Amino acid sequence: MMRHLLAAALVCFATAVMAQPSGQTPSQSLNQATGQPSEPACLRQINMYDFKIVPGNRSLIVIDRSRHRYRLNFIGQCYNIQYDLAVGFETHGTGELSCVSKGDAVVFRDPAGPGRCIIRDVQYQTPALDQQDAAATPNHR
């Protein structure tokens, strides 16, 4: 009897996985228009892999271990962050698995004192935002 229940559960799970587009689990669904996940952006500080400063120092692009790209927009301009090689997060969550969200801070070392930039919002970095960033970058020739 137990074998039959286990086999039935396995068949149901396999059917659900096969119904998803290739490379996705049942919990991941993509927005067909943007190619981004349809659930809200949830950057976990423990999954941070790389970061890039957006020209103007008002945003930061963070790439996680799953290669999802997030855009952290600051409340104001974040001075001297472009000179730092490492950043961290100061969150109000209960652990490293909580999502970085509005009101949290990006922290970095600054010769004048501790650098802290308050996050206004977190969103996915889209190709349209990449184009806006490229247009805002001054040409140095």
C-alpha angles and dihedrals in degrees: 000000000000090000091056093051091048092048091049092051091049092051092049092050093047091050092052092049093047091051091062121084112266117284095023132105120216091263093055118078123168128217103240094214098052103021089229126122111274095222119087117280110270114181111184113205092221090060097054111131107165141349139205130197117235114224111265093037093249096112141031127207113215124191118202129207091268088057093246110148120221130188117216110197117201127219090239139352113312106221122215096000090119090068097055126097097200137035134186138191132246105200136178090219125112097246148348091288094062117103121257104244147165112314095025119115140231109223129199140158116274124179090225093054140298111332115226128171120186116225116235095186144338122227139157116275105240131192089252090058089048089056092049090050092049091050091050093051111101115235112242107196 
